[in-house]
């Protein structure tokens, strides 16, 4: 429906950000596993 058009698009964009963030976190974890060096220190 056209009633929630803008809100629907905003929600869709948030999903894209979530997927991209997940990819970045996996890349950081894999980098730590492969190299033994953490990207961030505790």
C-alpha distance matrix in Angstrom:
0.0 3.8 5.5 6.7 7.1 10.8 11.3 9.8 12.2 14.9 14.8 15.1 18.0 19.7 19.8 21.5 24.0 24.7 25.6 27.7 29.5 30.3 31.8 33.9 35.2 36.2 38.0 39.9 40.9 42.0 44.0 45.7 46.6 47.9 49.9 50.6 49.6 46.8 44.5 44.6 47.5 47.3
3.8 0.0 3.8 5.6 5.1 8.5 10.1 9.5 11.2 13.8 14.7 15.1 17.4 19.4 20.1 21.5 23.7 24.9 26.0 27.7 29.5 30.7 32.1 33.9 35.4 36.7 38.2 40.0 41.3 42.5 44.2 46.0 47.2 48.4 50.1 50.9 49.6 46.8 44.3 44.3 47.2 47.2
5.5 3.8 0.0 3.8 5.8 8.4 9.0 9.5 11.9 13.7 14.3 15.7 17.9 19.3 20.4 22.2 23.9 25.0 26.5 28.3 29.7 30.9 32.8 34.4 35.6 37.1 38.8 40.3 41.5 43.0 44.7 46.3 47.5 49.0 50.6 51.1 49.8 46.7 44.3 44.0 46.7 46.4
6.7 5.6 3.8 0.0 3.8 5.8 5.4 5.9 8.7 10.1 10.6 12.2 14.4 15.5 16.7 18.7 20.3 21.2 22.9 24.7 25.9 27.2 29.2 30.7 31.8 33.4 35.2 36.6 37.8 39.4 41.0 42.5 43.8 45.3 46.9 47.4 46.0 42.9 40.5 40.2 42.9 42.6
7.1 5.1 5.8 3.8 0.0 3.8 5.6 5.2 6.4 8.8 10.1 10.7 12.6 14.6 15.7 17.0 18.9 20.4 21.7 23.2 24.8 26.3 27.8 29.3 30.8 32.3 33.8 35.4 36.8 38.2 39.7 41.5 42.8 44.0 45.6 46.4 44.9 42.0 39.4 39.4 42.4 42.4
10.8 8.5 8.4 5.8 3.8 0.0 3.8 5.4 5.2 6.3 8.8 9.9 10.7 12.6 14.6 15.7 16.9 18.7 20.4 21.5 22.9 24.8 26.3 27.4 29.0 30.9 32.1 33.5 35.1 36.7 37.9 39.6 41.2 42.5 43.7 44.5 42.8 39.8 37.0 36.8 39.8 39.8
11.3 10.1 9.0 5.4 5.6 3.8 0.0 3.8 5.4 5.1 6.2 8.6 9.9 10.7 12.6 14.5 15.5 16.7 18.8 20.3 21.2 22.9 24.9 26.0 27.2 29.1 30.7 31.8 33.2 35.0 36.4 37.9 39.4 40.9 42.3 42.7 41.1 38.0 35.5 35.0 37.8 37.6
9.8 9.5 9.5 5.9 5.2 5.4 3.8 0.0 3.8 5.5 5.2 6.3 8.8 10.0 10.9 12.8 14.6 15.6 17.0 18.9 20.3 21.5 23.3 24.9 26.2 27.6 29.3 30.9 32.1 33.6 35.2 36.8 38.1 39.5 41.1 41.7 40.4 37.5 35.1 35.0 37.9 37.8
12.2 11.2 11.9 8.7 6.4 5.2 5.4 3.8 0.0 3.8 5.4 5.0 6.2 8.7 10.0 10.8 12.6 14.4 15.6 16.8 18.6 20.2 21.6 23.0 24.7 26.2 27.5 29.1 30.7 32.0 33.4 35.2 36.6 37.8 39.3 40.1 38.7 35.8 33.2 33.3 36.4 36.7
14.9 13.8 13.7 10.1 8.8 6.3 5.1 5.5 3.8 0.0 3.8 5.4 5.1 6.3 8.8 10.0 10.7 12.5 14.6 15.5 16.6 18.6 20.4 21.3 22.7 24.7 26.0 27.2 28.9 30.6 31.8 33.4 35.0 36.4 37.6 38.2 36.5 33.5 30.9 30.7 33.6 33.7
14.8 14.7 14.3 10.6 10.1 8.8 6.2 5.2 5.4 3.8 0.0 3.8 5.4 5.1 6.5 8.9 10.0 10.7 12.7 14.5 15.4 16.8 18.9 20.3 21.2 23.0 24.8 26.0 27.2 28.9 30.5 32.0 33.3 34.9 36.4 36.8 35.5 32.4 30.1 29.9 32.7 32.6
15.1 15.1 15.7 12.2 10.7 9.9 8.6 6.3 5.0 5.4 3.8 0.0 3.8 5.4 5.2 6.6 9.0 10.0 11.0 12.8 14.5 15.7 17.1 18.9 20.4 21.7 23.2 25.0 26.3 27.5 29.2 31.0 32.1 33.4 35.1 35.9 34.6 31.9 29.5 29.8 32.9 33.1
18.0 17.4 17.9 14.4 12.6 10.7 9.9 8.8 6.2 5.1 5.4 3.8 0.0 3.8 5.4 5.1 6.5 8.8 10.0 10.8 12.5 14.4 15.6 16.8 18.6 20.3 21.4 23.0 24.7 26.0 27.3 29.1 30.7 31.8 33.1 34.0 32.5 29.7 27.0 27.3 30.5 31.0
19.7 19.4 19.3 15.5 14.6 12.6 10.7 10.0 8.7 6.3 5.1 5.4 3.8 0.0 3.8 5.3 5.0 6.2 8.7 9.9 10.5 12.4 14.4 15.4 16.5 18.5 20.0 21.2 22.6 24.4 25.8 27.2 28.8 30.3 31.6 32.1 30.5 27.5 25.1 25.0 27.9 28.1
19.8 20.1 20.4 16.7 15.7 14.6 12.6 10.9 10.0 8.8 6.5 5.2 5.4 3.8 0.0 3.8 5.4 5.0 6.3 8.7 9.8 10.6 12.6 14.4 15.4 16.7 18.6 20.2 21.2 22.7 24.5 26.0 27.1 28.6 30.3 30.9 29.8 27.0 24.9 25.1 28.2 28.3
21.5 21.5 22.2 18.7 17.0 15.7 14.5 12.8 10.8 10.0 8.9 6.6 5.1 5.3 3.8 0.0 3.8 5.4 5.2 6.2 8.6 9.9 10.8 12.5 14.4 15.6 16.7 18.7 20.2 21.3 22.7 24.7 26.0 27.0 28.6 29.6 28.4 25.8 23.4 24.1 27.4 28.1
24.0 23.7 23.9 20.3 18.9 16.9 15.5 14.6 12.6 10.7 10.0 9.0 6.5 5.0 5.4 3.8 0.0 3.8 5.5 5.1 6.1 8.6 9.9 10.6 12.3 14.3 15.3 16.6 18.4 20.0 21.1 22.8 24.5 25.7 26.9 27.6 26.0 23.2 20.7 21.0 24.3 24.9
24.7 24.9 25.0 21.2 20.4 18.7 16.7 15.6 14.4 12.5 10.7 10.0 8.8 6.2 5.0 5.4 3.8 0.0 3.8 5.5 5.1 6.2 8.7 10.0 10.6 12.4 14.3 15.4 16.6 18.4 20.0 21.3 22.7 24.3 25.8 26.2 25.0 22.0 20.0 20.2 23.2 23.4
25.6 26.0 26.5 22.9 21.7 20.4 18.8 17.0 15.6 14.6 12.7 11.0 10.0 8.7 6.3 5.2 5.5 3.8 0.0 3.8 5.4 5.1 6.4 8.8 10.0 10.7 12.5 14.5 15.5 16.6 18.4 20.2 21.2 22.5 24.3 25.1 24.3 21.8 19.9 20.7 23.9 24.6
27.7 27.7 28.3 24.7 23.2 21.5 20.3 18.9 16.8 15.5 14.5 12.8 10.8 9.9 8.7 6.2 5.1 5.5 3.8 0.0 3.8 5.4 5.1 6.3 8.8 10.0 10.7 12.6 14.4 15.4 16.6 18.7 20.1 21.0 22.4 23.5 22.3 19.9 17.5 18.7 22.1 23.2
29.5 29.5 29.7 25.9 24.8 22.9 21.2 20.3 18.6 16.6 15.4 14.5 12.5 10.5 9.8 8.6 6.1 5.1 5.4 3.8 0.0 3.8 5.4 5.1 6.2 8.7 9.8 10.7 12.4 14.2 15.3 16.8 18.5 20.0 21.1 21.6 20.2 17.4 15.1 15.7 18.9 19.8
30.3 30.7 30.9 27.2 26.3 24.8 22.9 21.5 20.2 18.6 16.8 15.7 14.4 12.4 10.6 9.9 8.6 6.2 5.1 5.4 3.8 0.0 3.8 5.4 5.2 6.2 8.6 10.0 10.6 12.2 14.2 15.5 16.6 18.3 19.9 20.4 19.6 17.0 15.4 16.3 19.3 20.0
31.8 32.1 32.8 29.2 27.8 26.3 24.9 23.3 21.6 20.4 18.9 17.1 15.6 14.4 12.6 10.8 9.9 8.7 6.4 5.1 5.4 3.8 0.0 3.8 5.5 5.2 6.2 8.7 10.0 10.5 12.2 14.3 15.3 16.3 18.1 19.2 18.5 16.4 14.7 16.4 19.8 21.1
33.9 33.9 34.4 30.7 29.3 27.4 26.0 24.9 23.0 21.3 20.3 18.9 16.8 15.4 14.4 12.5 10.6 10.0 8.8 6.3 5.1 5.4 3.8 0.0 3.8 5.4 5.0 6.3 8.7 9.9 10.5 12.5 14.3 15.3 16.3 17.3 15.9 13.7 11.4 13.1 16.6 18.2
35.2 35.4 35.6 31.8 30.8 29.0 27.2 26.2 24.7 22.7 21.2 20.4 18.6 16.5 15.4 14.4 12.3 10.6 10.0 8.8 6.2 5.2 5.5 3.8 0.0 3.8 5.4 5.1 6.2 8.6 9.8 10.7 12.4 14.3 15.4 15.6 14.5 11.8 10.4 11.4 14.5 15.6
36.2 36.7 37.1 33.4 32.3 30.9 29.1 27.6 26.2 24.7 23.0 21.7 20.3 18.5 16.7 15.6 14.3 12.4 10.7 10.0 8.7 6.2 5.2 5.4 3.8 0.0 3.8 5.4 5.1 6.0 8.4 9.8 10.5 12.1 14.0 14.6 14.4 12.5 11.8 13.6 16.5 17.8
38.0 38.2 38.8 35.2 33.8 32.1 30.7 29.3 27.5 26.0 24.8 23.2 21.4 20.0 18.6 16.7 15.3 14.3 12.5 10.7 9.8 8.6 6.2 5.0 5.4 3.8 0.0 3.8 5.5 5.2 6.0 8.6 9.9 10.4 11.9 13.3 12.7 11.3 10.1 12.8 16.0 18.0
39.9 40.0 40.3 36.6 35.4 33.5 31.8 30.9 29.1 27.2 26.0 25.0 23.0 21.2 20.2 18.7 16.6 15.4 14.5 12.6 10.7 10.0 8.7 6.3 5.1 5.4 3.8 0.0 3.8 5.5 5.1 6.3 8.7 10.0 10.5 11.1 9.8 7.8 6.6 9.0 12.2 14.2
40.9 41.3 41.5 37.8 36.8 35.1 33.2 32.1 30.7 28.9 27.2 26.3 24.7 22.6 21.2 20.2 18.4 16.6 15.5 14.4 12.4 10.6 10.0 8.7 6.2 5.1 5.5 3.8 0.0 3.8 5.4 5.1 6.3 8.7 10.1 9.9 9.8 8.0 8.5 10.4 12.7 14.2
42.0 42.5 43.0 39.4 38.2 36.7 35.0 33.6 32.0 30.6 28.9 27.5 26.0 24.4 22.7 21.3 20.0 18.4 16.6 15.4 14.2 12.2 10.5 9.9 8.6 6.0 5.2 5.5 3.8 0.0 3.8 5.4 5.0 6.1 8.4 9.5 10.2 9.8 10.4 13.2 15.5 17.4
44.0 44.2 44.7 41.0 39.7 37.9 36.4 35.2 33.4 31.8 30.5 29.2 27.3 25.8 24.5 22.7 21.1 20.0 18.4 16.6 15.3 14.2 12.2 10.5 9.8 8.4 6.0 5.1 5.4 3.8 0.0 3.8 5.5 5.2 5.9 7.6 7.5 7.6 7.9 11.3 13.8 16.3
45.7 46.0 46.3 42.5 41.5 39.6 37.9 36.8 35.2 33.4 32.0 31.0 29.1 27.2 26.0 24.7 22.8 21.3 20.2 18.7 16.8 15.5 14.3 12.5 10.7 9.8 8.6 6.3 5.1 5.4 3.8 0.0 3.8 5.5 5.4 4.9 5.0 5.0 7.0 9.6 11.2 13.5
46.6 47.2 47.5 43.8 42.8 41.2 39.4 38.1 36.6 35.0 33.3 32.1 30.7 28.8 27.1 26.0 24.5 22.7 21.2 20.1 18.5 16.6 15.3 14.3 12.4 10.5 9.9 8.7 6.3 5.0 5.5 3.8 0.0 3.8 5.8 5.4 7.7 8.4 10.8 13.2 14.4 16.2
47.9 48.4 49.0 45.3 44.0 42.5 40.9 39.5 37.8 36.4 34.9 33.4 31.8 30.3 28.6 27.0 25.7 24.3 22.5 21.0 20.0 18.3 16.3 15.3 14.3 12.1 10.4 10.0 8.7 6.1 5.2 5.5 3.8 0.0 3.8 5.9 8.2 10.1 11.9 15.0 16.5 18.8
49.9 50.1 50.6 46.9 45.6 43.7 42.3 41.1 39.3 37.6 36.4 35.1 33.1 31.6 30.3 28.6 26.9 25.8 24.3 22.4 21.1 19.9 18.1 16.3 15.4 14.0 11.9 10.5 10.1 8.4 5.9 5.4 5.8 3.8 0.0 3.8 5.3 8.2 10.2 13.3 14.5 17.2
50.6 50.9 51.1 47.4 46.4 44.5 42.7 41.7 40.1 38.2 36.8 35.9 34.0 32.1 30.9 29.6 27.6 26.2 25.1 23.5 21.6 20.4 19.2 17.3 15.6 14.6 13.3 11.1 9.9 9.5 7.6 4.9 5.4 5.9 3.8 0.0 3.8 6.6 9.7 11.9 12.2 14.6
49.6 49.6 49.8 46.0 44.9 42.8 41.1 40.4 38.7 36.5 35.5 34.6 32.5 30.5 29.8 28.4 26.0 25.0 24.3 22.3 20.2 19.6 18.5 15.9 14.5 14.4 12.7 9.8 9.8 10.2 7.5 5.0 7.7 8.2 5.3 3.8 0.0 3.8 6.5 8.8 9.3 12.3
46.8 46.8 46.7 42.9 42.0 39.8 38.0 37.5 35.8 33.5 32.4 31.9 29.7 27.5 27.0 25.8 23.2 22.0 21.8 19.9 17.4 17.0 16.4 13.7 11.8 12.5 11.3 7.8 8.0 9.8 7.6 5.0 8.4 10.1 8.2 6.6 3.8 0.0 3.8 5.4 6.5 9.3
44.5 44.3 44.3 40.5 39.4 37.0 35.5 35.1 33.2 30.9 30.1 29.5 27.0 25.1 24.9 23.4 20.7 20.0 19.9 17.5 15.1 15.4 14.7 11.4 10.4 11.8 10.1 6.6 8.5 10.4 7.9 7.0 10.8 11.9 10.2 9.7 6.5 3.8 0.0 3.8 6.9 10.1
44.6 44.3 44.0 40.2 39.4 36.8 35.0 35.0 33.3 30.7 29.9 29.8 27.3 25.0 25.1 24.1 21.0 20.2 20.7 18.7 15.7 16.3 16.4 13.1 11.4 13.6 12.8 9.0 10.4 13.2 11.3 9.6 13.2 15.0 13.3 11.9 8.8 5.4 3.8 0.0 3.8 6.7
47.5 47.2 46.7 42.9 42.4 39.8 37.8 37.9 36.4 33.6 32.7 32.9 30.5 27.9 28.2 27.4 24.3 23.2 23.9 22.1 18.9 19.3 19.8 16.6 14.5 16.5 16.0 12.2 12.7 15.5 13.8 11.2 14.4 16.5 14.5 12.2 9.3 6.5 6.9 3.8 0.0 3.8
47.3 47.2 46.4 42.6 42.4 39.8 37.6 37.8 36.7 33.7 32.6 33.1 31.0 28.1 28.3 28.1 24.9 23.4 24.6 23.2 19.8 20.0 21.1 18.2 15.6 17.8 18.0 14.2 14.2 17.4 16.3 13.5 16.2 18.8 17.2 14.6 12.3 9.3 10.1 6.7 3.8 0.0
